[in-house]
C-alpha cells in the first residue's frame, strides 16, 4: 500500500461522530498498478493516481 514513486502511505486519524466520540480510521492512497516509461525503459510500478496524472501530463507535453 505504498506509491513507489512518491512514497505515499496510509494516514491515520479519527472518525468524529455528532456526539464527538472518536473512533480510529485510515485514509488509504488510491494505488494502481501501471506501466511507466522511466529513462527509456518500461517499468511496472504501483502508483497513486496523483503520480499517474503527473506522468500523463509529462508524456503529453513532451
CORHURA-V844111 format. One record per residue. N is the residue number from 1. PHI is phi in whole degrees, 0 to 359 (* if undefined). PSI is psi in whole degrees, -180 to 180 (none if undefined). Layout:
BEGIN
N&PHI&PSI, N&PHI&PSI
END
This chain:
BEGIN
1&*&50, 2&221&136, 3&287&127, 4&280&-4, 5&259&-52, 6&258&-13, 7&83&14, 8&295&132, 9&232&172, 10&300&146, 11&247&155, 12&242&151, 13&189&-153, 14&230&143, 15&280&137, 16&238&116, 17&280&175, 18&301&-34, 19&276&9, 20&68&18, 21&283&130, 22&257&131, 23&234&147, 24&290&147, 25&208&167, 26&232&143, 27&256&118, 28&264&140, 29&289&149, 30&276&88, 31&262&135, 32&223&143, 33&288&137, 34&212&151, 35&259&120, 36&233&145, 37&271&119, 38&234&120, 39&54&40, 40&79&3, 41&243&140, 42&281&131, 43&229&144, 44&262&117, 45&231&157, 46&265&112, 47&239&148, 48&284&160, 49&294&-27, 50&295&-43, 51&292&-38, 52&299&-43, 53&296&-43, 54&295&-43, 55&299&-42, 56&297&-40, 57&295&-42, 58&295&-44, 59&293&-39, 60&295&-40, 61&277&-21, 62&282&none
END
